[in-house]
Amino acid sequence: QTTTFAAHKMRISSTLLLISLSGGQAFVPPNGFVRPVVKLQQAADGQPSVYQGPQVKPLLDSIQSPDDMNRLDMKELKQLANELRWEVLESVSKTGGHLSSSLGVNELTVALHYVFDMPEDDIIWDVSHQCYPHKILTGRRGGMSTLRQKNGISGFCKRKESAYDSFGAGHSSTSISAAQGMSVAKSMLNKKKNNCIAVIGDGAITGGMAYEAMNSAGYLKNRMIVILNDNGQVSLPTGTQSAGGVVPASQLSAYTSNLLVSKPFQDFRDFAKSFNKLLPEEVQGLNKRIDEYARGIVSGGTFFEELGFYYVGPVDGHDLENMVPILEKLRDSPSNKPVLLHLKTVKGYGYPPAEAASDRMHGVGKFNLGTGVQMKTKSIAPSLTSIFANALIDAAIEDRSIVGITAAMPGGTGMDIFGRRFPKRTFDVGIAEQHAVTMGAGMACEGLKPFVCIYSTFLQRGYDQVVHDVAIQNLPVRLILDRAGLVGNDGPTHHGVYDLAYLGTIPRMTIMAPSDEIELKNMVMTAAAFDDGPIALRYPRGTGYGAEKLKSLFGYSLVDDEIPKGEVIEIGKGRVIRMPKFSGMRGQDRDNRVAILSLGTRLHDSLLAAKIIEEANPDVGVTVADARFMKPLDEELIKRLADQNSVLITVEEGSVGGFGDHVMHFLTHNGRLDDGDLKVRPMVIPDQYFEAATQAEQYEAAGLSANHIANTATRLTKKVKVPVEVAFE
């Protein structure tokens, strides 16, 4: 066996990596990861040293499309990778965005575009927040200054943006399914080449859809390559205190780490066995005895092999000299069996501030490139996410049955804050929204009070579980939907605009939306006290208003400007916030009375709109009410507003089919529209997708700003006859 291997060592030595491990620690190749060039510029006058990249980028300047990379040798590819890394850093430091994921796949991106022929070959980036190097190499370098901005390039892959974006994404765990579909289509259409590559991280692969796809691909034996980008960063951030400790929220991550320290992967012949299957038949025959010997070492094969994949790895994902020949072999293999190439990478690789940060600088605002310090604007109030988390802590101190569940988003949902206080009552299940919801249902069966904290857009992935496992059984699961409404720069894949519509159709579902931080705290306490069935609390991305605005605009009375602790509010009861300022002829005639009924944080703009209307029209009086609940509706409040006003406008941060439609349904069936003396207009997010922009720009384009609300009211009171048009370029 040794003789056979030695005879053919030269044939495969360029593609095999001898793994050297010590003490069960993180993966380290023989000489460590191949380190990129990072210069530490010594600053004068005792100032801190700063990081600095190349002053010129001659190779990157010569790349207009991936075809231009074909002429480069290995030394030049390495230089290109270094220039590309600093191009990403320089760009994101000026715009903000997803930084460390892109840095972690920098060398992989260079290798993929060097080996494969896009757009004829398909490369599918799972989630695709790591696509910045890919965008730069595929002709969009000049647009990086507009990244995630209005009329700029997307922060994710987008088919309509470029022929090189094989598949759009934003949510996780979809790449393997898409690659399999493309592979099947290429085969059925008899296309000359069939190279479909799915790049998926160890976080995204925790999603059940990824396993469904692998099971299907192995069974159907579809030709495809799955690249597992294994960086040990499953959740955002990884390391949050929870019931599972501070390790990544994934048993698969532990499995791949154990693979690296197991005897088979310390044995060079076992690695040769895995790779041998990809070689031509004559070479396989010569190496057969090695393969047989290796099979004796491995008991049961690897997890991925059991799913029907050839497994290759683990490989240093930052070493171009190893990756390029391996990818070439995979490209040229005649085999139709799917392959999984396991890469070990470092998130934020090549930029020390990112590698050292707890979240690896995953999502950043603008930052100082030399130091990595982010330029954060000062806020007059905490984020709504932190307000929620601290309110939940207050409730959990009093009630030991309260637990929190998140699907790999502890930082985004406030579960990292809750976890620091109650680690044993915090459960991060990885990117597994379906599981999170049903796990919460199981907890509720046994008497716990689960708060399932998931972004509105991601709860879409667990909708059947909400219906089948929670609502039909009337289990008191608390669904906490962060990022409700338009979210800004992440664009259409992340907007939380559909939850009012999709949850509103479910019987016995209670739905509430706070207008401000005080109401958010009240609703957390209300959810904790509610045991009569499922309840959903949705709130947007952003910060609170602060004491001054809460007093001046919302009319709160605050002691020493302190935000009080939350209180339980009555289910299904709204509140009137503002009555008309009657003077002279204002509001004396019902035809000149307008009611604005808001759900959620559009109350702020509704109150501003009321001021605009009354200042411009001395005879018009405006009432503003906060619905608080979409289900159950405050029917008495709605009837009173309908009876006392000639115009009723509903305002919400949701799509068609949500709050406004429920109000219209009630008014219709209650006969309040039969006489034709009430004009009703639901103001919703229009039936279109809103691309990246700031939240303010998006709400303006959606026609939900204070001026749009005021214009709608003015038109309905016949003070103007110009229709309000909503358009988003």
N, C-alpha and C positions, 0 to 999 in steps of 0.2 A: 504494500500500500504506500509506504514511504517513497519507494522507487517510482511508482506510477505518478505520484503527486509531484515529485521533483522533476520528472520528465516534462511535465506540462505547466510547471510553475510560471515560466515566462509568459505563457499564453494568457494567463489570467491574473498575473501579479498586479497589473495596473488597475485592476478593478476590485481587488480584495483588500480589506482593511483588517489588519491584525489588532484585535482588541486587547488593550492592557488596562486592567482594573485593579483597584486597591480598596480594601476595607468596605466594600459595598456602597461607596460614595457615588456621586454623580459621574456620568460618563466622561472619561478623559482619554483621548487617543495617546499613542506612545509619546509624542512630543507636545501634548496639550492641543487645544484648538489652534488652528492656524490663525494667528492674530493679525488683524488689519493694521494699517498704518495710522496711529493716533499720535499727533504731535502735542506736547505740552509746552505751550509758550510761556516763558518766564516773564511775568509782568514787572514793571518798574514800581518804585515808591512803595514797596511792601505790599502791593495789592496781590490778591490771589492769582495763581497761575490759571491760564485758560487753555481750553482745547481748541485746536486749529487743524483744518483740513488742507488739502492742496490748493494753492493759489490759482492754478490753471487746471483745466480738465481736457487735455487734447484728445484723448481717446473718446470720451463721452461726447465731445463736440462733433466727432466724426460719425456718430451713430444717429441716423435719421429713422431707421427701422431695424428690426432684428437681422435682416439680411446683411447689413453692414458689419455684423459681428463675425461673419464666416471667414474673413481674411485674418483674423487675429490668432496669434499663437497663445500658448498657456501663460507665458509671462505677461502678455498684453491683457489677457482676460483677467488676471489678478489685479492689474493696474486699473482696468475698467471697473472692476468691482469696488475698489477703493474710491474711485472718483464718484461712482454711483451712490455709494453710502453717504458721502458728504453732500452730494446734491440733494438727497432726501432730507438730510439734517438741515441744510440751509433753507430748503423750501418750507419745511414744517415749522421751523423756528419762526418764520414770518407769518404763517397762516394758522397754525395749530392743526391738530388732526391726530390720527392714529400713528404714532411714531415707532414704538419698539417692535411691533409685529412686522413692520416693513424692514427694519434693520435686521431682524432675525432671519429673513428669507432672502437677503440681498444676494449672497453667493448662489443660492439655489435659483433665483430668478435669472442670473447671468447664465448659469449652466443650462437651464431649460431653454432659453431663447437661442443659445448657441447650438444645442443639439437638435431641437425640434424646429419644424417649419410652420410657424403660424402665419396666417390664420387657417392654412389647410389642416394642420394638426391643431387639436383643441387642448388648451390648458385651462382648467377650471379651478379657480381659487375659492376655497370654502370661506364663507363670510365675506371675504375679499377686502377686508380692511387692511390687509398686508400688501395691497396691490400697487403701492406708490412706485417702487422700482420698476415694476412691469409697465406702468403708465409712462414713465420717463423713457424707457427703451423702445416704446411703441409709438413714438411720434408726438407725445403730449408733454414733453419737457417744458415747452413754452407756456403751457397753460397751468403749470403748477402754482403760479402766483394767485390763481383764482380758485384754488382747491377749496371745495365745500362752501363756496360763496354763490350768491345769486348770479345766474348766467355763467357760472364757472364750471369746472370739471368736477365730477362726483368724487366723493371719498371712497366709493366702492366701484366694482366692475359694473359696466352698464352697456348692454348690447348696442343701444342706439348711439352710444358715444364713440365706439371704435369697433372695427371688424376684428381687432385683436382681443376684445372682451368676449370670450366664447359664451359665457353664461353670467347673467346678473345675479347679485347676491346682496347680503346685508344681514340675513339670519344664518344660522349655522347648520351644519350637518347635511347639506343638500348636494355637495359636489360629487359624491360617489354615484348617487342616483342619476344625476345629469350626465356624468361621464359614461355610465352604462348605457343610457338611452342613446347617446351619440354614437357609441361603439356599435350598438345593434343597428342603428340607421345606416352607418357607413357600410357595414357588412351587407345589409339587405339591398342597398343601392349600388353595390359592387364598386365602391370607390377604391382607387388604387392604393391609397394609404389609409391606415386605421390606427392612428395614434391619439388616444384620449387619456389625458393625465389629470387626475384629481389631486389637488394639494390640500390636505386637511390637517389641522392641528390636534394635539392631544386633548385640547378642550372641546373642540367641535366633535371629535370622534366619541365623546361621551353621550352624544345625542342618539336616541334609539334609531332614528332614520338611517344613520350611517351603518349600523349593524344590519338593518333590513336590506340595505343595498348590497353590502358585502355578502350576505347570505345568498341573495339572488344572483350576484355576479359569479360567485363560485359555483353555484348550481348550474347556471346556464353557460358557464365557461366563456364569458365575453372577454375579448382582448381589451385590456385596459391596464393602466398603471395607477396605483394609489400611492401617493407619497405622504407618509405620516411624519409631519413636522413636530417632533417630540421635544418640547422645551420645558416641560414641568410646570407650565403656567396654565392651569385649568380654569380657575375662577378669576374674577376681577374685583379686588386683587386676590391672588393666591396667598395663603398664609393667614387668612382671617380666622380668628378663634371660633370654633364651632364644636359640635358634639363629636366630630371626626378628628379633632385636634387642629393643627395648623398645616397639615400636609395637603397636597392637591386633592380636590374633591373627586377622586376617580380611582377606582381599584385598577383600572387599566394602566394608569400612570405607574402605580406600584408594580404592576405586572411587568411592564417594559423595563423598569429599573431592575427588577429581579432577574429578568432575562440577561442583563448585562453582566451580572455577577455569578450566573450559573456556570457550571462546568462546561456545557456544550459551547457556550460563547467565549469561553477562554481557550477553547480548542480550535486551532486554525482549520482543521479538517472538517469540523462541523459547519463552519462558515462556508468552506468550499463546497460542501454538500448542497447547501441551499442555493448557491449560485450556479452550480454545475448544471442544474436542470434547465438553465436558460441558454446553455451553449449548444452549438450544432451537434447533431446526433453522433457524428464520428468522435467528437471530443468527449461526449457523454459516455460513449462506449469505453474509451480509454480510461476514463476516470471512474468507471463503474465500481471498482473495488473500494475506492475511497468512499463513494456514496454508501455502499453497503456497510462499511465499517462505521461511518458516521451515524447511520440509522440505528446501529446498535447502541450508540451513546445516548441518542435522544429517545425518550420514552413518551410516545403519544404526539410528538411534534409540537410545534408552537401553536398558539391560539389562532393565528391567522392562517396557518396551513390547514388547520381543522375546518376553517371556513371555505377552503378550496383555493386559497391564494398561494402562489410561490412567494416565499418570504426572503427578502434580501436585506441584510443589515445586521446590526446597526452601523451607520456610516456617519462620519463627521460632516454635518451639513454646511460647514464653512470651508471645507477643503475642496477646491475646484479640481485639483489633480486627481482626487478619488472620484468625485461625483461625475465629472464629464465622461470618462470611459465607461462607468457603470451605466449611465443613461444611454450612451451610444449602444451598448450591448442590449439593453432593454428595447431600444428603438428598433434594432435590426433583428431581434429574435423572431423566428417564424411562429413561435408558440401563440396559441389563442387563449391560453390560460391567464387569468388576471394575476397581476404581480403587486405585492406590497413592498415598497422600498422604505425602510425605516431610517429616518435621519434624526440625529441628535443635534439640537441647536440651542443657542442662548438667545432669549428674547432681549432685544435692545443691544445686540452684539455689536461691538466695535465703538460704542459710545459710553465711556465709563459712568457718567451720571445716570444713564438709563439702566445699565447693568446693576447699579448700586441701589436704585430706588425700589421701594417696597412693591410698587405697581409696575416696575420696569418702564415708567413713563409711557404707559399704554395709550391713554388718550390725553393730549396736552393742549393747552392754549399756546399763545406765542411765548417763546422762551429765549433766554440769553444763550446763544450757541456756545460761547466760550465756557460758561459755567453750568449750564443746564437749569438755571433758576427760572421758573415760570413767572411771567408778568401777569399776575392776577389782579383784577380790578377790585377795589374795596367795595363791599356791599353793606347796606345799612341794616340788613337783616340776614339771618342764617338761611341756608337752603331749605326748601320744603321737605326734601328727603331727610335732612338731619332733624327737622322739627318733628316729622313723623316718628323717626327712630326714638327720639328722646321721650315723646309722648307714650310710645309703646313701652319703653322702660318704666315710666311712671305707672302704667297699668299693670305691668308684670311684677312690680314690687309688691303690689297689693294682691295679685292673683297668680299663684304658682302654676296654674294650669295653662298659662299663656306660653306658646312656643312660636318661633319664627322659622319659616322655610323660604329658601331662595334657590333659584336655578342658575348658579354660577355667577350671580350678579350681586354679591354682598355689598360692594361699594356703591353701586348705582341705586340700590333699594334701601340703604340704611342698615342692612343686616350686619355690616361690619361693626357699626356702633353698638347695636343690640348685642352682638356676639361678644364684644369686649366685656359687657356687663353680665351677660348670661350665656357663657359659651356652651354649657350643657343643654341649653334650651334653644340652640341655634342649629339649623340643619341646612347645609349646602349640598344639594343633590347633583351638582354638575348641570350641564346643559340638557335638562330633562324636565321640561315644563309639564308634560303629561304625567310623569311620575310624581312630580311635586304636588299637583292638584289631588291625585288619588291617594298619595301618602297622607295629605292633609285630611282627606275624607276618612281614612282609617283612624287617624288620631282622634278625629271628632267622634267616631263611634265609641271610643273608649273614654271619652270625657275630657280630653284636652281641648284647648281653644287655639287651633292653628291659625296663624296669620301667614297666608301664602303670598309672598311679596314678589311680584313679577311685573316687568314693564308691560304696559298695555299692548304694545305690538307683539310681544312674545307670548302673551296669554292666548293669542290666536292659535298657537300650536297646541294648546291644551283644551280646546273648546269642547270636544266630545266628552272629556273627563268632567268638565264643569256641569254638563247636562246629565250625563249617564251616571256618574259616580257621586256627584254632590247634590244637584238640584232635585233629581227624581226621588232621591232618598231623604230630601229635606234636611241635609246635614249642615250644622252651623260652622261652615268653613268661611273664614274671613279672607276675601280676595282683595289684595292691596295692589292697585294698578298705578305704579309710578309712570312718569312720562306720558300722561294722558294729554291728548290734543296735539298740536303741531310742535315739533321738537327742535326745529332749526336746522343746523348744518348737516346732520346725518341724512336728511331727506326722506323720500317716500317709504323706504323700507323700515324706518323707525318711528314714523308718526303714529300716535296712539289715537286715531280718529274713529275707529270702528266699534269700540267696546260698548258704547251706549246702545248702538244698534244690535250688536250680537248678544249682549247680555239682556237687553230689554225684552227680547222675545221669549225668555225663559220664565215659566210660571214660578211663583213664590220667591223670585230673586229680588232682594232689596238692594237698591242702587243709590248711593249718595255721592255728592261732589262738593267739596268745601270751596268757599269763595275767597278765603284768606287763611292766614296761619292760625288764628284763633279758632276758626271753624274746623280746621284740620285737626287740631288737638281735641276739640269736642267730638269729632266723628271717630277718632281712634278710641276714645272712651266709650262711645256709643256702640261701636263694633265689638269691643271687649265684653260689653254687657248684654249683647244680643244673642240669644240662644234659640230663636224660633225658626232658624233656617239659614241658608247661605246669604251673605251680605257682601257687597262690593263697595269699595272706597277708591275712587279715582282722583288723582291730583296731578298737576302738570309739572314739567321741568321748570326750575326757576327758584327764586328766593321769595321770602316773605316781603311784606310791604314796609314793615317797621312801624314803630309806635306813632310817629308823627302823622303818617298817612292814614293809619287805622283810626286815629282820632278825627282828623280833618275831613276825610272823604267818607269813611264808613260809619262815623258817628259813635265809635266806642269811647267809653270812659275808662281810662286806665290809671291805676294807682301807681305813682312813681314811674310811669311809662313801662311797667312790667307786663309781659304777656302772661295772663293767668293760666293755671293748670286747666286741662280739659274737663268738661262736664258732659254728662249724658244728656242728649237732646231727644225730644219725642220723635219717634219714627213717623215719617210721612208728613211732617209739619214744616212749612216754609215760614218766611218772615218778610214783612214789609220794611224796607230799609229807608225809603225816602217817599214823602208825600209832596204834592205840589205846594209851592209857596203862593197861596191864594192872596191876591191883591188886585184891586181894580176888577177887570173883566177876566183875569186869568182863571181858566178852568171852570168858569161859571156854566158854560154850555157843555153837555156831554160830548158833542162833536169835537170839542177842543181839549178833550182829556185823553192822554196816552198812558198806557201801562207797559212797562218793560219787565218781563219775567226772565231772569237769568238763572242758569244752572252752572255752577263752577266759577272760575276766576274771571270770566267775562263780566262779572258784576262790576269790576273796576271800571271798565270802559262803558258799561251801561250807566253808571253814575255820572261819568264825565259827559256822556251823551245827553243826559237829562239837563245838565247845566247849559250845554250848547243850545239845546232846543228852546229852553225857556228864555235864555238871553236874546235869541234871535226872534222869538215869537211871544210878545207880551200877553197874548190871550190864550196860550197853550199851557196846560198844566201836566206835569209828568210824574207818575208814580213808578218807583223802582222796587221790585221784590226779588228776593233770593229764594228760589224753589227748594234748595238743599237736596231734595230727593227727586229722582225720576220715577222710582218705584218704591213704595206707592206714591202716587201724586197727591199733593195737597189739594183735593178737589174743592174744598170750601174756599180756599184762597183763589183758585182759578175762577170759580163762579163769581166771587166778589169782584175780581178785576174785570171780568167780562161784563158784568152788570153796570159797573160804574164808569167804564171807559168805552170810547168808540173805536179805539185802536189798541190791539194787543200784540206785542212783539215778543217772541221768545228768542233767546240768545244762548248758544251753547258752543263748546269746543269739540264738536263731534260731527259725524257725517249725516247725510240724509238717512232717515229711519230711526233717529234717536229721540231726544227729549221733545223737540217741537212736534214730531209726529204723534207722540203719545198725548200731548196736550190737544192737538187737533182732533185726534180720535175721541178723546173725552168730550170736547166741545160739540162735536158732531152728534154723538150719541146722547148727549144731554140736552140737545135741542137749542143750544145757545147760538147757533148759526142760522136757525130757521127763518128769522125775521129779516135777515140781511142788514142789520144795523151794527154789526161788529166786523171790523176788518182785522184779520189775523195774518201775521207774517212770521213764519219760522226762519230765523237767521242761523244757518248752519255752515259747516265747511263744504264748499261746492263739490260736485261729483267729478273730481279730477285729482290728479296726483300733483303734489307740490314739491318741486325740486329744492335743493339745498339753498338756504338763505338764512338770515337771522329770523328769530321768532316774530319780531315786530314786522319785518318785511312780509313774512308769510301771512300773518293775520291781516295786514293791510290788503294784501293781494286777495285774500279770502273774503274780504268785505265784512270783517268782524271787528274793525277798529271803532273807536268812539265816533269819529266823523261819519262812518258808514251807517252806524246805528241811528245817529241823529238825522242823516239824510233820509233814511227809510221812514222814520217817524214823520218828518216834515212832508214828505211826498204823500203819505197816507192821510195827513190832515189837510191835503190839498193846498199847502202853502207853496209848493213847487210841483211842476209836472214833469220834471226831467227824471227818467228812470235811472236807477242805480245799476251800473254795470260792473261786473267783477271779471277781471282777466288777470292771468299770470303768464308772463312771457318766459 
